[in-house]
Structures are given as structure tokens and as C-alpha cells.
Amino acid sequence: MTVDSDCPHCGESIQLAVDPSGGESQEYVEDCPVCCNPNLLHLQFDEEGRASIHAEAS
Ligand SMILES: [Zn+2]
């Protein structure tokens, strides 16, 4: 399962692999695949299992 977001460092659209088994609310750091800067990702699953993600510069 992947979610689209925008990198706060370079502004590129990035695709992030997410794992619903990690809990309905997750927070972790992952490097941008485009510019390699670390992003702090806030990941939330709704009751239907859809993921929404917010990336901020860390
Ligand atoms: Zn980036």
C-alpha cells in the first residue's frame, strides 16, 4: 500500500509505502527518495482503512 505526499524539502511528489498493521496512527522518519532529506511523517488510517499522510521537514 502506498500513499502520495509532497516532500517539504524539495516539493517533489513522493510515494510512500505504508503498513496498516503498524497501528492507525503512526509517526516515523523516512528519507525523501528524491532529495534524500529526512521527513517526519504523520500517518493516519481512517475507519475504512484509507491512509492520509502529512510530511514535515525534520
Ligand atoms: Zn525531497
N, CA, C, O and the ligand as a Tripos MOL2 file, in Angstrom:
@<TRIPOS>MOLECULE
protein
  233   231    59     0     0
PROTEIN
NO_CHARGES

@<TRIPOS>ATOM
      1 N           0.8480   -1.1910    0.0000 N.3       1 MET1
      2 CA          0.0000    0.0000    0.0000 C.3       1 MET1
      3 C           0.8880    1.2470    0.0000 C.2       1 MET1
      4 O           1.8340    1.3460    0.7810 O.2       1 MET1
      5 N           0.5730    2.1850   -0.8760 N.am      2 THR2
      6 CA          1.3700    3.4040   -0.9280 C.3       2 THR2
      7 C           0.4650    4.6330   -0.8440 C.2       2 THR2
      8 O          -0.7110    4.5900   -1.2060 O.2       2 THR2
      9 N           1.0390    5.7110   -0.3620 N.am      3 VAL3
     10 CA          0.3350    6.9830   -0.2310 C.3       3 VAL3
     11 C           1.1820    8.0610   -0.9030 C.2       3 VAL3
     12 O           2.4090    8.0600   -0.8010 O.2       3 VAL3
     13 N           0.5040    8.9790   -1.5940 N.am      4 ASP4
     14 CA          1.2180   10.0890   -2.2160 C.3       4 ASP4
     15 C           1.3130   11.2670   -1.2550 C.2       4 ASP4
     16 O           0.3730   11.5560   -0.5140 O.2       4 ASP4
     17 N           2.4460   11.9350   -1.2740 N.am      5 SER5
     18 CA          2.6240   13.1320   -0.4680 C.3       5 SER5
     19 C           3.5840   14.0610   -1.1920 C.2       5 SER5
     20 O           4.0970   13.7270   -2.2600 O.2       5 SER5
     21 N           3.8250   15.2230   -0.6090 N.am      6 ASP6
     22 CA          4.7970   16.1430   -1.1670 C.3       6 ASP6
     23 C           5.9480   16.2890   -0.1830 C.2       6 ASP6
     24 O           5.7380   16.4380    1.0210 O.2       6 ASP6
     25 N           7.1530   16.2440   -0.7050 N.am      7 CYS7
     26 CA          8.3180   16.4050    0.1550 C.3       7 CYS7
     27 C           8.4270   17.8680    0.5980 C.2       7 CYS7
     28 O           8.4270   18.7590   -0.2520 O.2       7 CYS7
     29 N           8.5200   18.1390    1.9120 N.am      8 PRO8
     30 CA          8.6330   19.5230    2.3850 C.3       8 PRO8
     31 C           9.9990   20.1470    2.0690 C.2       8 PRO8
     32 O          10.1590   21.3650    2.1550 O.2       8 PRO8
     33 N          10.9610   19.3310    1.7110 N.am      9 HIS9
     34 CA         12.2890   19.8620    1.3860 C.3       9 HIS9
     35 C          12.3670   20.3010   -0.0750 C.2       9 HIS9
     36 O          12.7420   21.4380   -0.3630 O.2       9 HIS9
     37 N          12.0160   19.4070   -0.9930 N.am     10 CYS10
     38 CA         12.2140   19.6880   -2.4190 C.3      10 CYS10
     39 C          10.9000   19.9150   -3.1590 C.2      10 CYS10
     40 O          10.9220   20.3260   -4.3200 O.2      10 CYS10
     41 N           9.7500   19.6570   -2.5200 N.am     11 GLY11
     42 CA          8.4640   19.9120   -3.1400 C.3      11 GLY11
     43 C           8.0360   18.8620   -4.1520 C.2      11 GLY11
     44 O           6.9750   18.9810   -4.7650 O.2      11 GLY11
     45 N           8.8540   17.8370   -4.3280 N.am     12 GLU12
     46 CA          8.5050   16.7790   -5.2820 C.3      12 GLU12
     47 C           7.3940   15.9070   -4.7140 C.2      12 GLU12
     48 O           7.2800   15.7240   -3.5020 O.2      12 GLU12
     49 N           6.5740   15.3720   -5.6240 N.am     13 SER13
     50 CA          5.5710   14.4070   -5.2280 C.3      13 SER13
     51 C           6.2670   13.0720   -4.9640 C.2      13 SER13
     52 O           7.0000   12.5690   -5.8150 O.2      13 SER13
     53 N           6.0350   12.5110   -3.7990 N.am     14 ILE14
     54 CA          6.7070   11.2610   -3.4470 C.3      14 ILE14
     55 C           5.6710   10.2130   -3.0620 C.2      14 ILE14
     56 O           4.5950   10.5340   -2.5570 O.2      14 ILE14
     57 N           6.0160    8.9670   -3.3080 N.am     15 GLN15
     58 CA          5.1610    7.8410   -2.9460 C.3      15 GLN15
     59 C           5.7910    7.1140   -1.7710 C.2      15 GLN15
     60 O           6.9680    6.7530   -1.7930 O.2      15 GLN15
     61 N           4.9780    6.9100   -0.7470 N.am     16 LEU16
     62 CA          5.4830    6.3000    0.4770 C.3      16 LEU16
     63 C           4.7700    4.9810    0.7220 C.2      16 LEU16
     64 O           3.5450    4.8960    0.6350 O.2      16 LEU16
     65 N           5.5440    3.9650    1.0270 N.am     17 ALA17
     66 CA          4.9630    2.6780    1.3900 C.3      17 ALA17
     67 C           4.5200    2.7420    2.8470 C.2      17 ALA17
     68 O           5.2970    3.1270    3.7210 O.2      17 ALA17
     69 N           3.2660    2.3630    3.1070 N.am     18 VAL18
     70 CA          2.7510    2.3960    4.4720 C.3      18 VAL18
     71 C           2.2550    1.0100    4.8720 C.2      18 VAL18
     72 O           1.8850    0.1940    4.0280 O.2      18 VAL18
     73 N           2.2570    0.7670    6.1720 N.am     19 ASP19
     74 CA          1.8910   -0.5460    6.7020 C.3      19 ASP19
     75 C           0.7680   -0.3860    7.7280 C.2      19 ASP19
     76 O           1.0200    0.0430    8.8530 O.2      19 ASP19
     77 N          -0.4790   -0.7300    7.3500 N.am     20 PRO20
     78 CA         -1.6100   -0.5640    8.2760 C.3      20 PRO20
     79 C          -1.4690   -1.3890    9.5490 C.2      20 PRO20
     80 O          -2.1010   -1.0660   10.5550 O.2      20 PRO20
     81 N          -0.6660   -2.4340    9.5330 N.am     21 SER21
     82 CA         -0.5260   -3.2780   10.7190 C.3      21 SER21
     83 C           0.2740   -2.5850   11.8150 C.2      21 SER21
     84 O           0.3430   -3.0770   12.9410 O.2      21 SER21
     85 N           0.8800   -1.4410   11.4910 N.am     22 GLY22
     86 CA          1.6540   -0.7070   12.4900 C.3      22 GLY22
     87 C           0.8050    0.1540   13.4080 C.2      22 GLY22
     88 O           1.3400    0.8040   14.3060 O.2      22 GLY22
     89 N          -0.5180    0.1740   13.2040 N.am     23 GLY23
     90 CA         -1.3950    0.9710   14.0530 C.3      23 GLY23
     91 C          -2.0930    2.0370   13.2290 C.2      23 GLY23
     92 O          -1.6460    2.3800   12.1350 O.2      23 GLY23
     93 N          -3.2100    2.5690   13.7690 N.am     24 GLU24
     94 CA         -3.9890    3.5330   12.9840 C.3      24 GLU24
     95 C          -3.3540    4.9100   12.9690 C.2      24 GLU24
     96 O          -3.6750    5.7320   12.1110 O.2      24 GLU24
     97 N          -2.4620    5.1670   13.8990 N.am     25 SER25
     98 CA         -1.7480    6.4370   13.9250 C.3      25 SER25
     99 C          -0.2590    6.1500   14.0760 C.2      25 SER25
    100 O           0.1680    5.5360   15.0540 O.2      25 SER25
    101 N           0.5160    6.5940   13.1110 N.am     26 GLN26
    102 CA          1.9510    6.2970   13.1370 C.3      26 GLN26
    103 C           2.7460    7.5590   12.8670 C.2      26 GLN26
    104 O           2.2830    8.4700   12.1810 O.2      26 GLN26
    105 N           3.9550    7.5980   13.4180 N.am     27 GLU27
    106 CA          4.8500    8.7250   13.2170 C.3      27 GLU27
    107 C           6.2530    8.1590   13.0580 C.2      27 GLU27
    108 O           6.7360    7.4330   13.9270 O.2      27 GLU27
    109 N           6.9030    8.4880   11.9590 N.am     28 TYR28
    110 CA          8.2380    7.9670   11.7620 C.3      28 TYR28
    111 C           8.9940    8.8590   10.7830 C.2      28 TYR28
    112 O           8.4080    9.6870   10.0860 O.2      28 TYR28
    113 N          10.2860    8.6710   10.7510 N.am     29 VAL29
    114 CA         11.1390    9.4630    9.8720 C.3      29 VAL29
    115 C          11.5830    8.5920    8.7120 C.2      29 VAL29
    116 O          12.0440    7.4650    8.8950 O.2      29 VAL29
    117 N          11.4320    9.1490    7.4940 N.am     30 GLU30
    118 CA         11.8830    8.4260    6.3140 C.3      30 GLU30
    119 C          12.5500    9.4250    5.3680 C.2      30 GLU30
    120 O          12.0830   10.5530    5.2140 O.2      30 GLU30
    121 N          13.6290    9.0050    4.7470 N.am     31 ASP31
    122 CA         14.3360    9.8880    3.8300 C.3      31 ASP31
    123 C          13.5570   10.0370    2.5360 C.2      31 ASP31
    124 O          12.9790    9.0730    2.0340 O.2      31 ASP31
    125 N          13.5440   11.2560    1.9960 N.am     32 CYS32
    126 CA         12.9120   11.5030    0.7020 C.3      32 CYS32
    127 C          13.6630   10.7340   -0.3790 C.2      32 CYS32
    128 O          14.8910   10.7950   -0.4330 O.2      32 CYS32
    129 N          12.9420   10.0040   -1.2470 N.am     33 PRO33
    130 CA         13.6230    9.2550   -2.3160 C.3      33 PRO33
    131 C          14.2010   10.1700   -3.3980 C.2      33 PRO33
    132 O          15.0190    9.7280   -4.2050 O.2      33 PRO33
    133 N          13.7870   11.4330   -3.4230 N.am     34 VAL34
    134 CA         14.2690   12.3650   -4.4440 C.3      34 VAL34
    135 C          15.4930   13.1370   -3.9470 C.2      34 VAL34
    136 O          16.5400   13.1250   -4.5950 O.2      34 VAL34
    137 N          15.3620   13.8130   -2.7920 N.am     35 CYS35
    138 CA         16.4450   14.6800   -2.3150 C.3      35 CYS35
    139 C          17.1900   14.0970   -1.1180 C.2      35 CYS35
    140 O          18.1830   14.6710   -0.6720 O.2      35 CYS35
    141 N          16.7250   12.9630   -0.5940 N.am     36 CYS36
    142 CA         17.4000   12.2360    0.4930 C.3      36 CYS36
    143 C          17.4020   12.9620    1.8310 C.2      36 CYS36
    144 O          18.1090   12.5450    2.7490 O.2      36 CYS36
    145 N          16.6300   14.0380    1.9690 N.am     37 ASN37
    146 CA         16.4990   14.6850    3.2690 C.3      37 ASN37
    147 C          15.4800   13.9340    4.1210 C.2      37 ASN37
    148 O          14.5300   13.3650    3.5840 O.2      37 ASN37
    149 N          15.6630   13.9250    5.4370 N.am     38 PRO38
    150 CA         14.7240   13.2020    6.3010 C.3      38 PRO38
    151 C          13.4150   13.9580    6.4800 C.2      38 PRO38
    152 O          13.4200   15.1580    6.7550 O.2      38 PRO38
    153 N          12.3020   13.2620    6.3260 N.am     39 ASN39
    154 CA         10.9700   13.8240    6.5580 C.3      39 ASN39
    155 C          10.3310   13.1170    7.7390 C.2      39 ASN39
    156 O          10.3970   11.8950    7.8690 O.2      39 ASN39
    157 N           9.7050   13.9210    8.6030 N.am     40 LEU40
    158 CA          8.9080   13.3550    9.6820 C.3      40 LEU40
    159 C           7.4990   13.1470    9.1470 C.2      40 LEU40
    160 O           6.8270   14.1000    8.7510 O.2      40 LEU40
    161 N           7.0600   11.8950    9.1400 N.am     41 LEU41
    162 CA          5.7700   11.5400    8.5400 C.3      41 LEU41
    163 C           4.7390   11.2590    9.6210 C.2      41 LEU41
    164 O           4.9750   10.4750   10.5400 O.2      41 LEU41
    165 N           3.5960   11.9110    9.4960 N.am     42 HIS42
    166 CA          2.4540   11.6480   10.3710 C.3      42 HIS42
    167 C           1.4380   10.8820    9.5380 C.2      42 HIS42
    168 O           0.8750   11.4210    8.5840 O.2      42 HIS42
    169 N           1.2070    9.6490    9.8910 N.am     43 LEU43
    170 CA          0.3540    8.7650    9.1090 C.3      43 LEU43
    171 C          -0.8760    8.3910    9.9210 C.2      43 LEU43
    172 O          -0.7870    8.0250   11.0930 O.2      43 LEU43
    173 N          -2.0290    8.4950    9.2630 N.am     44 GLN44
    174 CA         -3.2960    8.2240    9.9430 C.3      44 GLN44
    175 C          -4.1700    7.3560    9.0560 C.2      44 GLN44
    176 O          -4.3240    7.6390    7.8680 O.2      44 GLN44
    177 N          -4.7370    6.3140    9.6140 N.am     45 PHE45
    178 CA         -5.7040    5.4960    8.8780 C.3      45 PHE45
    179 C          -7.1020    5.7940    9.4000 C.2      45 PHE45
    180 O          -7.3120    5.8540   10.6110 O.2      45 PHE45
    181 N          -8.0670    5.9820    8.4890 N.am     46 ASP46
    182 CA         -9.4420    6.1840    8.9430 C.3      46 ASP46
    183 C         -10.1120    4.8280    9.1480 C.2      46 ASP46
    184 O          -9.4920    3.7800    8.9630 O.2      46 ASP46
    185 N         -11.4040    4.8670    9.5370 N.am     47 GLU47
    186 CA        -12.0980    3.6230    9.8920 C.3      47 GLU47
    187 C         -12.2940    2.7010    8.6960 C.2      47 GLU47
    188 O         -12.5760    1.5140    8.8620 O.2      47 GLU47
    189 N         -12.1450    3.2480    7.4860 N.am     48 GLU48
    190 CA        -12.2450    2.4000    6.2990 C.3      48 GLU48
    191 C         -10.8820    1.9350    5.8070 C.2      48 GLU48
    192 O         -10.7740    1.3050    4.7550 O.2      48 GLU48
    193 N          -9.8560    2.2460    6.5650 N.am     49 GLY49
    194 CA         -8.5330    1.7660    6.2170 C.3      49 GLY49
    195 C          -7.7800    2.6120    5.2100 C.2      49 GLY49
    196 O          -6.7210    2.2190    4.7210 O.2      49 GLY49
    197 N          -8.3390    3.7880    4.8990 N.am     50 ARG50
    198 CA         -7.6360    4.6710    3.9750 C.3      50 ARG50
    199 C          -6.5810    5.4760    4.7240 C.2      50 ARG50
    200 O          -6.8010    5.9400    5.8430 O.2      50 ARG50
    201 N          -5.4480    5.6230    4.0850 N.am     51 ALA51
    202 CA         -4.3410    6.3150    4.7370 C.3      51 ALA51
    203 C          -4.2720    7.7650    4.2910 C.2      51 ALA51
    204 O          -4.4730    8.0750    3.1160 O.2      51 ALA51
    205 N          -3.9860    8.6500    5.2350 N.am     52 SER52
    206 CA         -3.6320   10.0220    4.8810 C.3      52 SER52
    207 C          -2.3130   10.3240    5.5700 C.2      52 SER52
    208 O          -2.0540    9.8530    6.6780 O.2      52 SER52
    209 N          -1.4830   11.1160    4.9000 N.am     53 ILE53
    210 CA         -0.1500   11.3290    5.4320 C.3      53 ILE53
    211 C           0.1890   12.8060    5.3700 C.2      53 ILE53
    212 O          -0.1950   13.5080    4.4350 O.2      53 ILE53
    213 N           0.9120   13.2660    6.3760 N.am     54 HIS54
    214 CA          1.4040   14.6430    6.3890 C.3      54 HIS54
    215 C           2.9040   14.5830    6.6450 C.2      54 HIS54
    216 O           3.3520   14.0340    7.6520 O.2      54 HIS54
    217 N           3.6680   15.1520    5.7250 N.am     55 ALA55
    218 CA          5.1170   15.1410    5.8620 C.3      55 ALA55
    219 C           5.6030   16.5030    6.2790 C.2      55 ALA55
    220 O           5.1650   17.5140    5.7310 O.2      55 ALA55
    221 N           6.5120   16.5480    7.2520 N.am     56 GLU56
    222 CA          7.1330   17.8120    7.6080 C.3      56 GLU56
    223 C           8.6350   17.6350    7.6880 C.2      56 GLU56
    224 O           9.1290   16.5390    7.9520 O.2      56 GLU56
    225 N           9.3590   18.7200    7.4590 N.am     57 ALA57
    226 CA         10.8030   18.6750    7.4940 C.3      57 ALA57
    227 C          11.2750   18.3650    8.9090 C.2      57 ALA57
    228 O          10.8070   18.9860    9.8630 O.2      57 ALA57
    229 N          12.1740   17.4350    9.0550 N.am     58 SER58
    230 CA         12.6600   17.1060   10.3930 C.3      58 SER58
    231 C          14.1370   17.4680   10.5200 C.2      58 SER58
    232 O          14.7330   17.2660   11.5770 O.2      58 SER58
    233 ZN         12.6740   15.7090   -1.1910 Zn       59 ZN59
@<TRIPOS>BOND
     1     1     2 1
     2     2     3 1
     3     3     4 2
     4     3     5 am
     5     5     6 1
     6     6     7 1
     7     7     8 2
     8     7     9 am
     9     9    10 1
    10    10    11 1
    11    11    12 2
    12    11    13 am
    13    13    14 1
    14    14    15 1
    15    15    16 2
    16    15    17 am
    17    17    18 1
    18    18    19 1
    19    19    20 2
    20    19    21 am
    21    21    22 1
    22    22    23 1
    23    23    24 2
    24    23    25 am
    25    25    26 1
    26    26    27 1
    27    27    28 2
    28    27    29 am
    29    29    30 1
    30    30    31 1
    31    31    32 2
    32    31    33 am
    33    33    34 1
    34    34    35 1
    35    35    36 2
    36    35    37 am
    37    37    38 1
    38    38    39 1
    39    39    40 2
    40    39    41 am
    41    41    42 1
    42    42    43 1
    43    43    44 2
    44    43    45 am
    45    45    46 1
    46    46    47 1
    47    47    48 2
    48    47    49 am
    49    49    50 1
    50    50    51 1
    51    51    52 2
    52    51    53 am
    53    53    54 1
    54    54    55 1
    55    55    56 2
    56    55    57 am
    57    57    58 1
    58    58    59 1
    59    59    60 2
    60    59    61 am
    61    61    62 1
    62    62    63 1
    63    63    64 2
    64    63    65 am
    65    65    66 1
    66    66    67 1
    67    67    68 2
    68    67    69 am
    69    69    70 1
    70    70    71 1
    71    71    72 2
    72    71    73 am
    73    73    74 1
    74    74    75 1
    75    75    76 2
    76    75    77 am
    77    77    78 1
    78    78    79 1
    79    79    80 2
    80    79    81 am
    81    81    82 1
    82    82    83 1
    83    83    84 2
    84    83    85 am
    85    85    86 1
    86    86    87 1
    87    87    88 2
    88    87    89 am
    89    89    90 1
    90    90    91 1
    91    91    92 2
    92    91    93 am
    93    93    94 1
    94    94    95 1
    95    95    96 2
    96    95    97 am
    97    97    98 1
    98    98    99 1
    99    99   100 2
   100    99   101 am
   101   101   102 1
   102   102   103 1
   103   103   104 2
   104   103   105 am
   105   105   106 1
   106   106   107 1
   107   107   108 2
   108   107   109 am
   109   109   110 1
   110   110   111 1
   111   111   112 2
   112   111   113 am
   113   113   114 1
   114   114   115 1
   115   115   116 2
   116   115   117 am
   117   117   118 1
   118   118   119 1
   119   119   120 2
   120   119   121 am
   121   121   122 1
   122   122   123 1
   123   123   124 2
   124   123   125 am
   125   125   126 1
   126   126   127 1
   127   127   128 2
   128   127   129 am
   129   129   130 1
   130   130   131 1
   131   131   132 2
   132   131   133 am
   133   133   134 1
   134   134   135 1
   135   135   136 2
   136   135   137 am
   137   137   138 1
   138   138   139 1
   139   139   140 2
   140   139   141 am
   141   141   142 1
   142   142   143 1
   143   143   144 2
   144   143   145 am
   145   145   146 1
   146   146   147 1
   147   147   148 2
   148   147   149 am
   149   149   150 1
   150   150   151 1
   151   151   152 2
   152   151   153 am
   153   153   154 1
   154   154   155 1
   155   155   156 2
   156   155   157 am
   157   157   158 1
   158   158   159 1
   159   159   160 2
   160   159   161 am
   161   161   162 1
   162   162   163 1
   163   163   164 2
   164   163   165 am
   165   165   166 1
   166   166   167 1
   167   167   168 2
   168   167   169 am
   169   169   170 1
   170   170   171 1
   171   171   172 2
   172   171   173 am
   173   173   174 1
   174   174   175 1
   175   175   176 2
   176   175   177 am
   177   177   178 1
   178   178   179 1
   179   179   180 2
   180   179   181 am
   181   181   182 1
   182   182   183 1
   183   183   184 2
   184   183   185 am
   185   185   186 1
   186   186   187 1
   187   187   188 2
   188   187   189 am
   189   189   190 1
   190   190   191 1
   191   191   192 2
   192   191   193 am
   193   193   194 1
   194   194   195 1
   195   195   196 2
   196   195   197 am
   197   197   198 1
   198   198   199 1
   199   199   200 2
   200   199   201 am
   201   201   202 1
   202   202   203 1
   203   203   204 2
   204   203   205 am
   205   205   206 1
   206   206   207 1
   207   207   208 2
   208   207   209 am
   209   209   210 1
   210   210   211 1
   211   211   212 2
   212   211   213 am
   213   213   214 1
   214   214   215 1
   215   215   216 2
   216   215   217 am
   217   217   218 1
   218   218   219 1
   219   219   220 2
   220   219   221 am
   221   221   222 1
   222   222   223 1
   223   223   224 2
   224   223   225 am
   225   225   226 1
   226   226   227 1
   227   227   228 2
   228   227   229 am
   229   229   230 1
   230   230   231 1
   231   231   232 2
@<TRIPOS>SUBSTRUCTURE
     1 MET1         2 RESIDUE 1 A MET
     2 THR2         6 RESIDUE 1 A THR
     3 VAL3        10 RESIDUE 1 A VAL
     4 ASP4        14 RESIDUE 1 A ASP
     5 SER5        18 RESIDUE 1 A SER
     6 ASP6        22 RESIDUE 1 A ASP
     7 CYS7        26 RESIDUE 1 A CYS
     8 PRO8        30 RESIDUE 1 A PRO
     9 HIS9        34 RESIDUE 1 A HIS
    10 CYS10       38 RESIDUE 1 A CYS
    11 GLY11       42 RESIDUE 1 A GLY
    12 GLU12       46 RESIDUE 1 A GLU
    13 SER13       50 RESIDUE 1 A SER
    14 ILE14       54 RESIDUE 1 A ILE
    15 GLN15       58 RESIDUE 1 A GLN
    16 LEU16       62 RESIDUE 1 A LEU
    17 ALA17       66 RESIDUE 1 A ALA
    18 VAL18       70 RESIDUE 1 A VAL
    19 ASP19       74 RESIDUE 1 A ASP
    20 PRO20       78 RESIDUE 1 A PRO
    21 SER21       82 RESIDUE 1 A SER
    22 GLY22       86 RESIDUE 1 A GLY
    23 GLY23       90 RESIDUE 1 A GLY
    24 GLU24       94 RESIDUE 1 A GLU
    25 SER25       98 RESIDUE 1 A SER
    26 GLN26      102 RESIDUE 1 A GLN
    27 GLU27      106 RESIDUE 1 A GLU
    28 TYR28      110 RESIDUE 1 A TYR
    29 VAL29      114 RESIDUE 1 A VAL
    30 GLU30      118 RESIDUE 1 A GLU
    31 ASP31      122 RESIDUE 1 A ASP
    32 CYS32      126 RESIDUE 1 A CYS
    33 PRO33      130 RESIDUE 1 A PRO
    34 VAL34      134 RESIDUE 1 A VAL
    35 CYS35      138 RESIDUE 1 A CYS
    36 CYS36      142 RESIDUE 1 A CYS
    37 ASN37      146 RESIDUE 1 A ASN
    38 PRO38      150 RESIDUE 1 A PRO
    39 ASN39      154 RESIDUE 1 A ASN
    40 LEU40      158 RESIDUE 1 A LEU
    41 LEU41      162 RESIDUE 1 A LEU
    42 HIS42      166 RESIDUE 1 A HIS
    43 LEU43      170 RESIDUE 1 A LEU
    44 GLN44      174 RESIDUE 1 A GLN
    45 PHE45      178 RESIDUE 1 A PHE
    46 ASP46      182 RESIDUE 1 A ASP
    47 GLU47      186 RESIDUE 1 A GLU
    48 GLU48      190 RESIDUE 1 A GLU
    49 GLY49      194 RESIDUE 1 A GLY
    50 ARG50      198 RESIDUE 1 A ARG
    51 ALA51      202 RESIDUE 1 A ALA
    52 SER52      206 RESIDUE 1 A SER
    53 ILE53      210 RESIDUE 1 A ILE
    54 HIS54      214 RESIDUE 1 A HIS
    55 ALA55      218 RESIDUE 1 A ALA
    56 GLU56      222 RESIDUE 1 A GLU
    57 ALA57      226 RESIDUE 1 A ALA
    58 SER58      230 RESIDUE 1 A SER
    59 ZN59       233 GROUP 0 **** ****
